[in-house]
């Protein structure tokens, strides 16, 4: 499973709750994570499909199992 949040232009980060089609669980932000490790880069999707995510300025988020 995979979901993405688009690039955020400067100057500020975007912090909000997104509605996804992902099943509940913990996903790795593969944009920020080191190869082979998700330490500190996990995002939890709730039972209702929502996830609170911070997209850094000039950044993106891509969630993957």
Jmol script that loads the backbone (N, CA, C; Angstrom):
load data "model"
ATOM      1  N   UNK A   1       0.832  -1.170   0.000  1.00  0.00           N
ATOM      2  CA  UNK A   1       0.000   0.000   0.000  1.00  0.00           C
ATOM      3  C   UNK A   1       0.878   1.236   0.000  1.00  0.00           C
ATOM      4  N   UNK A   2       0.421   2.262  -0.661  1.00  0.00           N
ATOM      5  CA  UNK A   2       1.208   3.486  -0.749  1.00  0.00           C
ATOM      6  C   UNK A   2       0.278   4.682  -0.910  1.00  0.00           C
ATOM      7  N   UNK A   3       0.679   5.799  -0.325  1.00  0.00           N
ATOM      8  CA  UNK A   3      -0.050   7.061  -0.484  1.00  0.00           C
ATOM      9  C   UNK A   3       0.968   8.177  -0.505  1.00  0.00           C
ATOM     10  N   UNK A   4       0.632   9.288  -1.122  1.00  0.00           N
ATOM     11  CA  UNK A   4       1.575  10.404  -1.161  1.00  0.00           C
ATOM     12  C   UNK A   4       0.857  11.718  -0.909  1.00  0.00           C
ATOM     13  N   UNK A   5       1.632  12.658  -0.369  1.00  0.00           N
ATOM     14  CA  UNK A   5       1.169  14.027  -0.168  1.00  0.00           C
ATOM     15  C   UNK A   5       2.088  14.891  -1.014  1.00  0.00           C
ATOM     16  N   UNK A   6       1.543  15.754  -1.850  1.00  0.00           N
ATOM     17  CA  UNK A   6       2.372  16.490  -2.803  1.00  0.00           C
ATOM     18  C   UNK A   6       3.339  17.469  -2.164  1.00  0.00           C
ATOM     19  N   UNK A   7       4.278  17.866  -2.960  1.00  0.00           N
ATOM     20  CA  UNK A   7       5.276  18.878  -2.615  1.00  0.00           C
ATOM     21  C   UNK A   7       4.624  20.118  -2.020  1.00  0.00           C
ATOM     22  N   UNK A   8       5.240  20.642  -0.961  1.00  0.00           N
ATOM     23  CA  UNK A   8       4.752  21.863  -0.332  1.00  0.00           C
ATOM     24  C   UNK A   8       5.702  23.008  -0.644  1.00  0.00           C
ATOM     25  N   UNK A   9       5.247  24.043  -1.331  1.00  0.00           N
ATOM     26  CA  UNK A   9       6.141  25.155  -1.645  1.00  0.00           C
ATOM     27  C   UNK A   9       6.502  25.948  -0.388  1.00  0.00           C
ATOM     28  N   UNK A  10       7.612  26.650  -0.417  1.00  0.00           N
ATOM     29  CA  UNK A  10       8.009  27.456   0.732  1.00  0.00           C
ATOM     30  C   UNK A  10       7.000  28.565   0.960  1.00  0.00           C
ATOM     31  N   UNK A  11       6.979  29.209   2.070  1.00  0.00           N
ATOM     32  CA  UNK A  11       7.990  29.175   3.104  1.00  0.00           C
ATOM     33  C   UNK A  11       7.634  28.312   4.305  1.00  0.00           C
ATOM     34  N   UNK A  12       6.441  27.767   4.394  1.00  0.00           N
ATOM     35  CA  UNK A  12       6.034  27.111   5.632  1.00  0.00           C
ATOM     36  C   UNK A  12       5.687  25.650   5.425  1.00  0.00           C
ATOM     37  N   UNK A  13       5.850  24.878   6.503  1.00  0.00           N
ATOM     38  CA  UNK A  13       5.412  23.493   6.461  1.00  0.00           C
ATOM     39  C   UNK A  13       3.892  23.439   6.531  1.00  0.00           C
ATOM     40  N   UNK A  14       3.348  22.292   6.181  1.00  0.00           N
ATOM     41  CA  UNK A  14       1.905  22.071   6.214  1.00  0.00           C
ATOM     42  C   UNK A  14       1.633  20.987   7.246  1.00  0.00           C
ATOM     43  N   UNK A  15       0.845  21.290   8.253  1.00  0.00           N
ATOM     44  CA  UNK A  15       0.501  20.322   9.290  1.00  0.00           C
ATOM     45  C   UNK A  15      -1.016  20.202   9.330  1.00  0.00           C
ATOM     46  N   UNK A  16      -1.521  19.029   8.931  1.00  0.00           N
ATOM     47  CA  UNK A  16      -2.968  18.843   8.924  1.00  0.00           C
ATOM     48  C   UNK A  16      -3.320  17.373   8.943  1.00  0.00           C
ATOM     49  N   UNK A  17      -4.593  17.100   9.119  1.00  0.00           N
ATOM     50  CA  UNK A  17      -5.095  15.732   9.091  1.00  0.00           C
ATOM     51  C   UNK A  17      -5.635  15.461   7.691  1.00  0.00           C
ATOM     52  N   UNK A  18      -5.095  14.433   7.070  1.00  0.00           N
ATOM     53  CA  UNK A  18      -5.494  14.034   5.719  1.00  0.00           C
ATOM     54  C   UNK A  18      -6.385  12.800   5.798  1.00  0.00           C
ATOM     55  N   UNK A  19      -7.319  12.692   4.892  1.00  0.00           N
ATOM     56  CA  UNK A  19      -8.116  11.482   4.748  1.00  0.00           C
ATOM     57  C   UNK A  19      -7.476  10.643   3.652  1.00  0.00           C
ATOM     58  N   UNK A  20      -7.174   9.390   3.974  1.00  0.00           N
ATOM     59  CA  UNK A  20      -6.534   8.496   3.009  1.00  0.00           C
ATOM     60  C   UNK A  20      -7.453   7.316   2.712  1.00  0.00           C
ATOM     61  N   UNK A  21      -7.064   6.504   1.767  1.00  0.00           N
ATOM     62  CA  UNK A  21      -7.772   5.252   1.498  1.00  0.00           C
ATOM     63  C   UNK A  21      -6.984   4.072   2.059  1.00  0.00           C
ATOM     64  N   UNK A  22      -5.956   4.374   2.858  1.00  0.00           N
ATOM     65  CA  UNK A  22      -5.128   3.321   3.434  1.00  0.00           C
ATOM     66  C   UNK A  22      -5.832   2.660   4.613  1.00  0.00           C
ATOM     67  N   UNK A  23      -5.624   1.351   4.794  1.00  0.00           N
ATOM     68  CA  UNK A  23      -6.149   0.705   5.989  1.00  0.00           C
ATOM     69  C   UNK A  23      -5.383   1.186   7.230  1.00  0.00           C
ATOM     70  N   UNK A  24      -6.007   1.054   8.386  1.00  0.00           N
ATOM     71  CA  UNK A  24      -5.366   1.455   9.637  1.00  0.00           C
ATOM     72  C   UNK A  24      -4.026   0.732   9.796  1.00  0.00           C
ATOM     73  N   UNK A  25      -3.058   1.456  10.343  1.00  0.00           N
ATOM     74  CA  UNK A  25      -1.745   0.863  10.572  1.00  0.00           C
ATOM     75  C   UNK A  25      -0.668   1.923  10.598  1.00  0.00           C
ATOM     76  N   UNK A  26       0.560   1.471  10.705  1.00  0.00           N
ATOM     77  CA  UNK A  26       1.710   2.369  10.721  1.00  0.00           C
ATOM     78  C   UNK A  26       2.446   2.243   9.395  1.00  0.00           C
ATOM     79  N   UNK A  27       2.743   3.384   8.813  1.00  0.00           N
ATOM     80  CA  UNK A  27       3.390   3.442   7.504  1.00  0.00           C
ATOM     81  C   UNK A  27       4.682   4.239   7.607  1.00  0.00           C
ATOM     82  N   UNK A  28       5.615   3.957   6.719  1.00  0.00           N
ATOM     83  CA  UNK A  28       6.904   4.632   6.685  1.00  0.00           C
ATOM     84  C   UNK A  28       6.879   5.768   5.664  1.00  0.00           C
ATOM     85  N   UNK A  29       7.373   6.941   6.080  1.00  0.00           N
ATOM     86  CA  UNK A  29       7.551   8.046   5.135  1.00  0.00           C
ATOM     87  C   UNK A  29       8.860   7.790   4.407  1.00  0.00           C
ATOM     88  N   UNK A  30       8.778   7.206   3.225  1.00  0.00           N
ATOM     89  CA  UNK A  30       9.974   6.798   2.500  1.00  0.00           C
ATOM     90  C   UNK A  30      10.744   7.976   1.904  1.00  0.00           C
ATOM     91  N   UNK A  31      10.159   9.168   1.903  1.00  0.00           N
ATOM     92  CA  UNK A  31      10.885  10.354   1.451  1.00  0.00           C
ATOM     93  C   UNK A  31      11.930  10.747   2.498  1.00  0.00           C
ATOM     94  N   UNK A  32      11.563  10.633   3.779  1.00  0.00           N
ATOM     95  CA  UNK A  32      12.450  11.077   4.859  1.00  0.00           C
ATOM     96  C   UNK A  32      13.309   9.958   5.438  1.00  0.00           C
ATOM     97  N   UNK A  33      12.881   8.725   5.315  1.00  0.00           N
ATOM     98  CA  UNK A  33      13.567   7.603   5.950  1.00  0.00           C
ATOM     99  C   UNK A  33      14.852   7.226   5.212  1.00  0.00           C
ATOM    100  N   UNK A  34      15.798   6.717   5.991  1.00  0.00           N
ATOM    101  CA  UNK A  34      17.022   6.175   5.393  1.00  0.00           C
ATOM    102  C   UNK A  34      16.685   4.835   4.731  1.00  0.00           C
ATOM    103  N   UNK A  35      17.406   4.463   3.696  1.00  0.00           N
ATOM    104  CA  UNK A  35      17.144   3.172   3.044  1.00  0.00           C
ATOM    105  C   UNK A  35      17.208   2.028   4.055  1.00  0.00           C
ATOM    106  N   UNK A  36      16.188   1.201   4.067  1.00  0.00           N
ATOM    107  CA  UNK A  36      16.164   0.046   4.947  1.00  0.00           C
ATOM    108  C   UNK A  36      15.781   0.333   6.385  1.00  0.00           C
ATOM    109  N   UNK A  37      15.471   1.582   6.727  1.00  0.00           N
ATOM    110  CA  UNK A  37      15.115   1.932   8.102  1.00  0.00           C
ATOM    111  C   UNK A  37      14.047   3.009   8.101  1.00  0.00           C
ATOM    112  N   UNK A  38      13.070   2.850   8.987  1.00  0.00           N
ATOM    113  CA  UNK A  38      12.006   3.850   9.088  1.00  0.00           C
ATOM    114  C   UNK A  38      12.063   4.568  10.433  1.00  0.00           C
ATOM    115  N   UNK A  39      13.115   4.365  11.190  1.00  0.00           N
ATOM    116  CA  UNK A  39      13.235   4.933  12.534  1.00  0.00           C
ATOM    117  C   UNK A  39      12.908   6.416  12.544  1.00  0.00           C
ATOM    118  N   UNK A  40      11.896   6.790  13.341  1.00  0.00           N
ATOM    119  CA  UNK A  40      11.516   8.185  13.493  1.00  0.00           C
ATOM    120  C   UNK A  40      10.728   8.772  12.344  1.00  0.00           C
ATOM    121  N   UNK A  41      10.378   7.961  11.360  1.00  0.00           N
ATOM    122  CA  UNK A  41       9.672   8.473  10.181  1.00  0.00           C
ATOM    123  C   UNK A  41       8.366   7.741   9.917  1.00  0.00           C
ATOM    124  N   UNK A  42       7.749   7.232  10.979  1.00  0.00           N
ATOM    125  CA  UNK A  42       6.484   6.520  10.838  1.00  0.00           C
ATOM    126  C   UNK A  42       5.295   7.447  10.983  1.00  0.00           C
ATOM    127  N   UNK A  43       4.210   7.089  10.327  1.00  0.00           N
ATOM    128  CA  UNK A  43       2.938   7.801  10.432  1.00  0.00           C
ATOM    129  C   UNK A  43       1.847   6.767  10.673  1.00  0.00           C
ATOM    130  N   UNK A  44       0.958   7.069  11.598  1.00  0.00           N
ATOM    131  CA  UNK A  44      -0.130   6.149  11.921  1.00  0.00           C
ATOM    132  C   UNK A  44      -1.406   6.593  11.217  1.00  0.00           C
ATOM    133  N   UNK A  45      -2.024   5.649  10.528  1.00  0.00           N
ATOM    134  CA  UNK A  45      -3.332   5.871   9.915  1.00  0.00           C
ATOM    135  C   UNK A  45      -4.368   5.258  10.850  1.00  0.00           C
ATOM    136  N   UNK A  46      -5.361   6.058  11.233  1.00  0.00           N
ATOM    137  CA  UNK A  46      -6.404   5.626  12.162  1.00  0.00           C
ATOM    138  C   UNK A  46      -7.411   4.707  11.468  1.00  0.00           C
ATOM    139  N   UNK A  47      -8.281   4.112  12.282  1.00  0.00           N
ATOM    140  CA  UNK A  47      -9.313   3.213  11.752  1.00  0.00           C
ATOM    141  C   UNK A  47     -10.212   3.881  10.719  1.00  0.00           C
ATOM    142  N   UNK A  48     -10.390   5.210  10.841  1.00  0.00           N
ATOM    143  CA  UNK A  48     -11.243   5.932   9.882  1.00  0.00           C
ATOM    144  C   UNK A  48     -10.479   6.392   8.639  1.00  0.00           C
ATOM    145  N   UNK A  49      -9.206   5.995   8.514  1.00  0.00           N
ATOM    146  CA  UNK A  49      -8.413   6.337   7.325  1.00  0.00           C
ATOM    147  C   UNK A  49      -7.713   7.670   7.404  1.00  0.00           C
ATOM    148  N   UNK A  50      -7.794   8.366   8.531  1.00  0.00           N
ATOM    149  CA  UNK A  50      -7.143   9.668   8.644  1.00  0.00           C
ATOM    150  C   UNK A  50      -5.742   9.535   9.223  1.00  0.00           C
ATOM    151  N   UNK A  51      -4.895  10.488   8.869  1.00  0.00           N
ATOM    152  CA  UNK A  51      -3.531  10.549   9.391  1.00  0.00           C
ATOM    153  C   UNK A  51      -3.138  12.009   9.531  1.00  0.00           C
ATOM    154  N   UNK A  52      -2.586  12.361  10.680  1.00  0.00           N
ATOM    155  CA  UNK A  52      -2.078  13.707  10.878  1.00  0.00           C
ATOM    156  C   UNK A  52      -0.625  13.717  10.450  1.00  0.00           C
ATOM    157  N   UNK A  53      -0.339  14.553   9.462  1.00  0.00           N
ATOM    158  CA  UNK A  53       0.978  14.547   8.806  1.00  0.00           C
ATOM    159  C   UNK A  53       1.512  15.967   8.722  1.00  0.00           C
ATOM    160  N   UNK A  54       2.810  16.095   8.956  1.00  0.00           N
ATOM    161  CA  UNK A  54       3.494  17.365   8.730  1.00  0.00           C
ATOM    162  C   UNK A  54       4.342  17.223   7.477  1.00  0.00           C
ATOM    163  N   UNK A  55       4.040  18.042   6.488  1.00  0.00           N
ATOM    164  CA  UNK A  55       4.817  18.067   5.251  1.00  0.00           C
ATOM    165  C   UNK A  55       5.784  19.239   5.371  1.00  0.00           C
ATOM    166  N   UNK A  56       7.092  18.969   5.347  1.00  0.00           N
ATOM    167  CA  UNK A  56       8.040  20.072   5.498  1.00  0.00           C
ATOM    168  C   UNK A  56       7.995  21.038   4.320  1.00  0.00           C
ATOM    169  N   UNK A  57       8.379  22.293   4.596  1.00  0.00           N
ATOM    170  CA  UNK A  57       8.500  23.260   3.499  1.00  0.00           C
ATOM    171  C   UNK A  57       9.475  22.708   2.473  1.00  0.00           C
ATOM    172  N   UNK A  58       9.137  22.876   1.210  1.00  0.00           N
ATOM    173  CA  UNK A  58       9.945  22.349   0.110  1.00  0.00           C
ATOM    174  C   UNK A  58      10.115  20.825   0.205  1.00  0.00           C
ATOM    175  N   UNK A  59       9.120  20.161   0.776  1.00  0.00           N
ATOM    176  CA  UNK A  59       9.235  18.717   0.967  1.00  0.00           C
ATOM    177  C   UNK A  59       7.992  17.988   0.521  1.00  0.00           C
ATOM    178  N   UNK A  60       8.009  16.697   0.766  1.00  0.00           N
ATOM    179  CA  UNK A  60       6.886  15.835   0.414  1.00  0.00           C
ATOM    180  C   UNK A  60       6.851  14.678   1.406  1.00  0.00           C
ATOM    181  N   UNK A  61       5.747  13.955   1.409  1.00  0.00           N
ATOM    182  CA  UNK A  61       5.591  12.759   2.239  1.00  0.00           C
ATOM    183  C   UNK A  61       5.065  11.651   1.330  1.00  0.00           C
ATOM    184  N   UNK A  62       5.645  10.483   1.440  1.00  0.00           N
ATOM    185  CA  UNK A  62       5.162   9.305   0.717  1.00  0.00           C
ATOM    186  C   UNK A  62       5.125   8.154   1.708  1.00  0.00           C
ATOM    187  N   UNK A  63       3.937   7.619   1.947  1.00  0.00           N
ATOM    188  CA  UNK A  63       3.770   6.552   2.919  1.00  0.00           C
ATOM    189  C   UNK A  63       3.773   5.204   2.226  1.00  0.00           C
ATOM    190  N   UNK A  64       4.446   4.250   2.868  1.00  0.00           N
ATOM    191  CA  UNK A  64       4.566   2.908   2.296  1.00  0.00           C
ATOM    192  C   UNK A  64       4.625   1.914   3.431  1.00  0.00           C
ATOM    193  N   UNK A  65       4.075   0.712   3.187  1.00  0.00           N
ATOM    194  CA  UNK A  65       4.117  -0.323   4.226  1.00  0.00           C
ATOM    195  C   UNK A  65       5.488  -0.923   4.345  1.00  0.00           C
TER     196      UNK A  65
END
end "model"
wireframe off; spacefill off
backbone 0.3
color backbone group
